[in-house]
Amino acid sequence: MKKFKQIFSGLEIAYGQYQPGERGTNGKQKGKAFIVRKNVTDDLWKNHLEGKGPALGIIPITQSNDCRWGCIDIDEYDLDHLSLIQSIRSFNFPLIVCRSKSGGAHVFLFTKENISAAVMQSKLKQFSKALGYEGSEIFPKQTEILVERGDTGNFLNLPYHNQMKGLRYAINDNGSGCTLEEFYQLYDKFSLRSEEVEKIKVQEKKIDEAFPNGPPCLNKLASIGFGEGSRNNALFNIAVYYKQSHPDSWEDKIVEANSKYMEPALSNNEVQQLIKSVNRKGYDKYRCKDAPINAVCQSGLCRTKRFGVGFGEEEMPVLGSLTKYTSTPPQWFLNVDKTRVELKTEQLYSPPLFALACLDQANLVVPVPKARDWKEHFLKPLMNNLQEVEPLESLNPTNELTGLLQDWTTNRQAARTMDDIFNKLPYTDDKREFTYFRMEDFYSFLKKNNWEMDKTKTGNLIKRLTKEADYIEDIFIEETRLRIKNQQPRVVKIKTMKKIDAAISKVEYQQDDF
């Protein structure tokens, strides 16, 4: 366990788990990925190797934005692992191939000491492109994480869950599975010093694309075969490509493509009907959701291609992994090119607000697609790979609200009599058992402290404090009415809180407000 822990060390203040669900039509297992915001203990490492509980997911990037391992995640479920290894060795790349649970490959680069996450990511992208897997997910997904904002980065499930009895294990150069000890031998052989990583020069292998500057899915399918059951849809997408890339001769090109790539070829009548369909205004769009395209779709990479999805539109930067922090309201973190951008829900949902957030935080000018295109081609794919994280207690609005409530009712000028409630003051009874105040007065205090939540949501959150506050014990809150000067104002009644030494609020009490 000690060596395994050393090899896969990463962020120590959080770890990942995956709750599997059903498999999609493309063979990929769906499920929910989430971060547990607790220290990575020896018991977790031990249980992983013994197969007790879920597999351990480690975040490779540390709080210092460095790492000692990285991975290319190849999502092909009929992958020929031996052929991949042979290709890696032909380039003399220091990589180790592990089978993923779904039958794809996790291709690891290991270092004997921590190196910059940016360097690790850059080298793996070079390796990935040279091997013909450009656009595959790369871990670490971030070159920088916003730890002070509660950010953690993304995790990868480690191999050797239940050791060799599981489905994730290293593969030898002869194609056989490795025991854990044999994996350690591979590690000793291929792991590098930091200076050795820097010296690696990757000679890019020139790949002849069947559809130059076109969707990666079409080029991939051209190399492995389109499949008889989905020929019509495959040829339709090829026709869309040729209509964009060869507008004067695309009809002839599609006839040639039918003979070259479809086995057996579609009939001439089927091809002519397809051409008519593509010629209809508004119908010359890629069909990414249908087989065989959906199984090998790389929407992010596709958007970077001249004749990919979004042809004729301004180029969108590459959008990486999306992380949701389940606070109230939620926080979202998204990789935009190489920058980590923090978003509110409305900014993530709205293309114009998203563009403003990128300009503000990353100095990036991004296009503003139509709302429908944004949801279909960007937001939905991001949500399919969503990772959820519990928020830091210090960033939890429940805790912040509790602290401000405690501050306002104990550290500020108090009402001498119940009548002073009309002077916007909290009133505590003579027994110091209960404190009373009007919601609108407390909300005014919150706004002075840069509280962003609207009044209705704040009121609902106050009602939940009894159950959700983490660091104030024995909270009692209810709404009631008091009789004051022949009036019956609606007030909030709470169990009197203890006085705190340091004020949480950001502004001084304003006597002249009353």
C-alpha positions in Angstrom: 0.0 0.0 0.0 2.8 2.4 0.8 4.2 2.3 -2.7 0.8 2.5 -4.3 0.0 5.6 -2.2 3.3 7.1 -3.2 2.8 6.5 -6.9 -0.8 8.0 -7.0 -0.4 10.8 -4.5 -2.3 13.9 -5.2 -4.6 16.4 -3.5 -4.9 15.3 0.2 -7.9 17.3 1.3 -10.5 15.7 -0.8 -11.1 12.5 -2.9 -13.6 11.3 -5.5 -16.1 8.5 -5.7 -18.4 7.3 -8.5 -21.9 6.0 -8.2 -22.5 3.9 -11.3 -25.8 4.0 -13.2 -27.1 2.6 -16.4 -25.0 2.3 -19.6 -25.8 4.7 -22.4 -26.3 3.7 -26.1 -22.6 4.4 -26.8 -21.5 1.8 -24.1 -20.3 4.4 -21.6 -21.5 3.8 -18.1 -23.6 6.7 -16.7 -23.5 7.6 -13.1 -22.8 10.4 -10.6 -19.3 11.6 -9.8 -18.9 13.4 -6.6 -16.1 14.8 -4.4 -15.9 13.9 -0.7 -14.3 16.9 1.1 -12.3 14.9 3.6 -8.6 14.0 4.0 -7.4 11.0 2.1 -6.6 8.5 4.8 -4.6 5.3 4.9 -7.8 3.3 5.4 -9.1 4.6 2.0 -6.0 3.4 0.2 -6.2 0.0 2.0 -9.9 -0.4 1.3 -9.3 0.4 -2.3 -6.7 -2.3 -2.8 -8.8 -4.8 -0.9 -12.0 -4.0 -2.8 -13.9 -2.7 0.2 -16.4 -0.1 -0.7 -16.3 2.1 -3.9 -13.0 2.6 -5.8 -10.9 5.5 -4.7 -10.7 8.5 -6.9 -7.6 10.7 -6.5 -7.3 14.3 -7.8 -3.8 14.5 -9.4 -3.3 18.3 -9.0 -2.2 19.4 -5.5 -2.8 22.6 -3.7 0.5 23.8 -5.1 -0.7 23.2 -8.7 1.7 20.4 -9.3 1.4 16.7 -9.7 3.4 13.4 -10.0 1.1 11.6 -12.4 -1.2 12.3 -15.3 -3.5 10.3 -17.5 -4.9 10.1 -21.0 -8.5 8.8 -20.7 -9.3 6.9 -24.0 -13.0 6.1 -24.1 -13.1 3.3 -26.7 -14.8 0.2 -25.5 -13.6 -2.2 -28.1 -10.0 -0.9 -27.8 -7.1 -3.1 -28.9 -4.9 -2.5 -25.9 -1.9 -4.4 -27.3 -2.0 -2.4 -30.5 -2.1 0.8 -28.4 0.9 -0.3 -26.4 2.8 -1.2 -29.5 2.1 2.3 -30.9 3.4 3.8 -27.6 6.6 1.8 -27.7 7.2 2.7 -31.4 7.3 6.4 -30.3 9.4 5.4 -27.3 6.9 7.2 -25.0 7.4 6.4 -21.2 3.7 5.5 -20.7 1.9 2.7 -18.9 -1.5 1.5 -20.2 -4.2 0.4 -17.7 -7.5 -1.1 -18.7 -10.4 1.1 -17.6 -13.5 -0.4 -16.1 -15.5 0.1 -19.3 -12.8 -1.5 -21.5 -11.1 1.6 -22.6 -7.6 2.7 -21.5 -6.1 5.0 -18.9 -2.6 5.8 -20.2 -0.4 7.1 -17.4 2.7 9.2 -17.2 4.5 8.9 -13.8 7.2 11.1 -12.3 9.4 10.4 -9.4 8.8 13.9 -8.0 6.1 16.6 -8.5 6.2 18.7 -11.6 4.0 21.6 -12.8 0.5 20.5 -13.7 0.8 22.7 -16.8 3.9 20.7 -17.9 2.2 17.4 -17.2 -0.9 18.4 -19.1 1.0 19.8 -22.1 3.1 16.6 -22.5 0.1 14.3 -22.3 -1.8 16.4 -24.9 1.3 16.0 -27.2 1.3 12.2 -26.6 -2.4 12.0 -27.2 -2.3 13.8 -30.5 0.7 11.7 -31.7 -1.0 8.5 -30.8 -4.1 9.5 -32.8 -6.3 10.3 -29.8 -6.5 14.1 -29.9 -9.4 15.3 -27.9 -9.3 12.6 -25.2 -9.7 13.7 -21.6 -6.5 14.6 -19.9 -5.8 14.4 -16.2 -5.0 16.7 -14.5 -7.9 18.6 -16.2 -6.7 21.9 -14.6 -3.4 23.6 -14.5 -4.5 25.7 -11.6 -7.2 25.1 -8.9 -8.9 27.9 -6.9 -8.4 26.3 -3.5 -9.3 29.5 -1.7 -12.7 29.4 -3.4 -13.3 25.8 -2.4 -12.2 24.4 -5.7 -10.7 20.9 -5.9 -10.2 19.9 -9.5 -11.3 16.5 -11.0 -10.6 13.0 -9.8 -9.7 9.8 -11.7 -10.7 6.4 -10.3 -7.5 4.5 -9.6 -6.6 1.0 -11.0 -6.3 -2.1 -8.9 -9.6 -1.8 -7.0 -9.6 -5.2 -5.4 -6.3 -5.7 -7.1 -6.5 -8.2 -10.0 -10.0 -9.2 -9.2 -11.2 -5.9 -10.5 -11.4 -4.6 -14.1 -8.8 -1.9 -13.8 -5.2 -3.1 -14.1 -2.0 -2.4 -16.0 -1.3 -4.3 -19.2 2.2 -5.6 -20.1 3.9 -5.1 -23.4 2.8 -8.6 -24.4 -0.9 -7.8 -23.9 -1.3 -9.7 -20.6 -2.7 -8.2 -17.4 -0.2 -7.2 -14.7 -0.3 -8.1 -11.0 0.2 -5.2 -8.6 3.9 -6.2 -8.2 4.3 -6.3 -12.0 2.7 -2.9 -12.2 5.3 -1.6 -9.7 8.1 -3.0 -12.0 6.6 -1.1 -14.9 6.5 2.1 -12.7 10.2 1.7 -11.8 11.0 1.2 -15.4 9.1 4.1 -16.9 8.7 6.8 -14.2 10.8 9.9 -14.9 12.6 12.7 -13.1 11.3 16.2 -13.7 14.2 17.2 -16.0 13.6 14.0 -18.1 10.0 15.0 -18.7 11.1 18.5 -19.9 13.5 16.9 -22.4 10.9 14.7 -24.1 10.5 15.8 -27.7 7.3 14.6 -29.4 7.5 14.2 -33.1 4.0 14.7 -34.4 2.8 11.9 -36.6 1.2 13.3 -39.7 -2.2 11.7 -40.0 -4.0 11.7 -43.3 -7.6 12.6 -42.5 -10.4 11.3 -44.6 -12.2 14.6 -43.9 -9.7 17.3 -43.4 -10.7 19.9 -40.8 -13.9 18.1 -40.4 -15.6 16.5 -37.3 -13.3 14.1 -35.4 -16.1 11.5 -35.3 -16.1 11.2 -39.1 -12.4 10.8 -39.3 -12.5 8.2 -36.5 -15.3 6.2 -38.2 -13.5 6.4 -41.5 -10.6 4.5 -39.9 -12.6 1.9 -38.0 -15.7 1.5 -40.3 -19.1 3.1 -40.2 -21.2 0.0 -39.6 -24.0 -1.4 -41.7 -26.9 -0.4 -39.5 -26.2 3.3 -39.4 -25.0 3.9 -43.0 -27.7 6.4 -43.9 -27.0 8.7 -41.0 -23.3 8.3 -41.4 -23.5 9.4 -45.1 -25.9 12.2 -44.2 -23.2 13.7 -41.9 -20.5 13.2 -44.5 -22.8 15.1 -46.9 -23.1 18.0 -44.5 -19.3 18.1 -44.3 -18.8 18.1 -48.1 -21.5 20.8 -48.5 -19.4 23.0 -46.2 -15.9 22.1 -47.5 -16.7 21.6 -51.2 -19.8 23.7 -51.9 -19.4 23.4 -55.7 -18.9 19.6 -55.9 -20.3 18.2 -52.7 -23.0 16.1 -54.5 -20.3 14.2 -56.5 -18.2 13.9 -53.4 -21.0 12.2 -51.5 -21.5 9.7 -54.3 -17.8 8.8 -54.1 -17.9 8.6 -50.3 -20.8 6.2 -50.5 -18.7 3.8 -52.7 -15.5 4.3 -50.6 -16.8 4.1 -47.0 -20.2 2.3 -46.9 -20.2 -1.5 -46.8 -22.4 -2.3 -48.6 -23.0 0.9 -50.4 -26.4 2.6 -50.3 -28.4 2.4 -53.5 -28.4 5.3 -55.9 -32.0 6.1 -55.1 -31.1 6.3 -51.4 -28.2 8.6 -52.1 -30.3 10.9 -54.2 -33.0 11.1 -51.5 -30.3 11.9 -49.0 -28.9 14.7 -51.2 -32.4 16.2 -51.5 -32.7 16.2 -47.7 -29.4 17.9 -47.1 -30.3 20.5 -49.8 -33.4 21.6 -47.8 -32.9 24.8 -46.0 -32.2 24.3 -42.3 -31.6 20.6 -42.7 -27.9 20.8 -43.5 -26.9 20.3 -39.9 -24.8 17.5 -38.3 -26.8 14.8 -36.6 -24.6 14.2 -33.6 -27.1 12.4 -31.3 -27.7 9.4 -33.6 -25.5 6.3 -34.3 -22.8 5.9 -35.3 -21.8 9.5 -34.5 -22.9 9.6 -30.8 -20.5 6.8 -29.9 -17.4 8.7 -30.9 -18.5 12.3 -30.5 -16.0 14.9 -29.3 -18.0 18.0 -29.3 -15.4 20.3 -27.7 -12.7 19.3 -30.2 -15.3 19.4 -33.1 -15.9 23.1 -32.4 -12.3 23.9 -33.0 -12.4 22.4 -36.6 -13.0 24.6 -39.5 -15.9 22.4 -40.8 -17.0 21.0 -37.5 -20.2 21.7 -35.6 -20.8 25.5 -35.6 -19.4 26.0 -39.1 -19.7 29.7 -40.1 -19.8 30.8 -36.5 -17.1 32.5 -34.5 -14.8 29.9 -32.9 -15.6 28.9 -29.3 -12.7 28.2 -26.9 -12.4 24.7 -25.6 -14.7 24.1 -22.7 -13.3 21.5 -20.3 -14.7 19.9 -17.1 -17.6 21.4 -15.2 -17.8 21.1 -11.4 -20.8 22.0 -9.2 -20.4 22.9 -5.6 -23.7 22.1 -3.9 -24.0 25.3 -1.8 -27.0 27.5 -1.6 -27.0 28.9 -4.2 -24.6 26.5 -6.1 -21.2 27.5 -7.3 -19.9 26.3 -10.7 -16.3 26.0 -11.9 -15.5 25.5 -15.6 -12.3 25.2 -17.6 -12.3 27.7 -20.4 -9.2 27.1 -22.5 -6.5 27.1 -19.7 -8.4 29.3 -17.3 -10.6 28.2 -14.4 -13.8 30.3 -14.4 -16.2 30.6 -11.5 -19.9 31.0 -12.4 -23.3 31.5 -11.0 -26.2 29.3 -12.3 -27.6 32.2 -14.4 -24.1 32.8 -15.9 -23.8 29.2 -16.9 -27.3 29.1 -18.4 -27.2 32.3 -20.4 -24.7 32.7 -23.3 -24.4 36.5 -22.9 -23.8 36.3 -19.1 -21.3 33.4 -19.7 -19.4 35.6 -22.2 -19.2 38.5 -19.7 -17.9 36.1 -17.0 -15.1 34.9 -19.3 -14.2 38.5 -20.2 -14.2 39.5 -16.5 -12.2 36.6 -15.1 -10.1 35.2 -18.0 -9.7 38.2 -20.4 -11.3 36.0 -23.0 -13.6 37.3 -25.7 -15.9 34.4 -26.5 -18.8 34.3 -29.0 -22.4 34.4 -27.9 -24.2 31.4 -29.6 -28.0 31.2 -29.9 -29.6 29.9 -26.6 -30.7 26.7 -28.3 -27.3 25.9 -29.7 -25.7 26.7 -26.3 -27.9 24.3 -24.5 -27.7 21.5 -27.1 -24.0 21.6 -28.1 -22.3 23.0 -24.9 -24.4 22.9 -21.8 -25.8 19.4 -22.1 -22.5 17.7 -22.9 -21.0 19.5 -19.9 -23.8 18.3 -17.6 -23.3 14.7 -18.8 -19.8 14.8 -17.2 -20.7 16.9 -14.2 -18.8 16.4 -11.0 -20.4 17.5 -7.7 -18.6 18.7 -4.6 -19.8 19.6 -1.1 -19.0 23.2 -0.4 -16.5 24.4 2.1 -18.2 25.2 5.4 -16.7 28.7 5.3 -18.4 29.3 1.9 -21.7 27.8 2.9 -24.4 30.6 2.9 -26.1 28.8 5.8 -23.1 29.3 8.0 -22.5 32.8 6.8 -26.1 33.8 7.5 -26.0 32.2 11.0 -22.8 34.2 11.7 -24.4 37.5 10.6 -27.5 36.7 12.6 -25.4 36.1 15.7 -23.4 39.3 15.0 -26.5 41.5 14.6 -28.4 40.2 17.6 -25.5 40.2 20.0 -22.8 42.7 18.9 -25.0 45.6 17.9 -27.0 48.2 19.7 -29.9 46.4 21.3 -33.4 47.6 21.9 -34.1 48.7 25.5 -37.8 48.0 25.2 -40.0 46.0 22.9 -41.1 49.3 21.3 -37.6 49.8 19.9 -38.4 47.0 17.4 -40.0 49.8 15.4 -36.6 51.6 15.5 -35.1 48.7 13.5 -33.5 47.1 16.5 -33.4 43.5 17.7 -35.1 43.1 21.1 -34.1 40.5 23.7 -36.4 39.7 26.7 -35.4 40.3 30.3 -34.6 36.7 30.9 -32.4 36.7 27.8 -34.3 33.7 26.6 -35.6 34.9 23.2 -34.7 37.7 20.7 -37.3 39.3 18.4 -36.8 41.3 15.2 -38.5 42.2 12.0 -37.3 40.3 8.9 -37.0 43.5 6.8 -34.7 45.1 9.4 -32.4 42.1 9.5 -32.4 41.9 5.7 -31.4 45.6 5.5 -28.4 44.7 7.7 -27.5 41.8 5.4 -27.5 44.0 2.3 -25.0 46.3 4.0 -22.8 43.3 4.4 -22.9 42.4 0.6 -25.4 39.7 1.0 -26.5 38.7 -2.6 -29.5 36.4 -2.0 -32.9 38.0 -2.5 -35.4 38.5 0.4 -37.6 35.5 -0.3 -34.7 33.0 -0.6 -33.1 34.5 2.5 -36.4 34.0 4.5 -36.5 30.4 3.4 -32.9 29.9 4.4 -33.6 31.3 7.9 -36.4 28.8 8.3 -33.8 26.0 7.6 -31.2 27.2 10.0 -32.4 25.0 12.7 -31.5 21.9 10.7 -28.6 23.2 8.6 -26.3 25.4 10.7 -23.0 23.7 11.3 -21.4 25.5 14.1 -24.2 27.1 16.2 -25.9 24.6 18.5 -29.5 24.6 19.7 -31.0 27.1 17.3 -34.6 27.9 17.7 -36.4 30.0 15.0 -40.1 30.7 14.4 -42.3 33.4 13.0 -44.8 35.0 15.3 -46.7 38.3 16.1 -46.2 40.7 19.0 -48.6 43.3 20.4 -46.7 46.6 20.5 -48.5 50.0 20.8 -51.8 48.6 19.6 -50.0 47.1 16.6 -49.2 43.4 15.9 -46.1 43.4 13.7 -44.9 40.1 12.3 -41.5 39.2 13.8 -38.9 36.5 13.8 -38.4 34.8 17.2 -35.1 33.1 17.9 -33.4 31.6 20.9 -31.0 34.3 22.2 -27.5 33.7 20.8 -24.3 34.0 22.7 -22.3 37.1 22.2 -19.2 36.7 20.0 -15.9 38.6 20.4 -15.2 39.4 16.8 -17.9 40.8 14.4 -18.5 38.9 11.2 -20.1 41.8 9.5 -18.1 44.0 7.1 -19.7 47.3 8.1 -20.1 49.2 11.3 -23.5 49.7 12.8 -25.1 52.9 11.5 -26.7 54.8 14.4 -28.0 57.5 12.0 -30.0 54.9 10.0 -32.8 55.0 12.7 
